[in-house]
């Protein structure tokens, strides 16, 4: 029975490693497209952990990992700087346009939903 547990643990570890490698590849693709990138990891509950990416050009995006450990492994593999919080100079790098403003605030204020 212990052997079965070890096999299951080994399979889970291999699957987590593959997921982290895939996320790291996606982070690298984002970083190359935006002149570099920095990130922040945020636990979002049962759904997993969000990796928020901000490019040197102000472009931004996010990915969701199934766990905090996988997210942390992915950003380490990608070699990006990771911030503890999404505030200050890091948050100021994000560039938003009309789409984001109407999407974030317009809905609450009765503006267009862009949808």
Secondary structure, DSSP 8 states (H G I E B T S, - for coil): -HHHHHHHHHHHHHHHHHHHHHHHHHHHHHHHHTTSEEEEEEE-GGG-EEEEEEETTS-EEEEEESSHHHHHHHHHHHT-EEESSS-HHHHHT----HHHHIIIIIHHHT-----
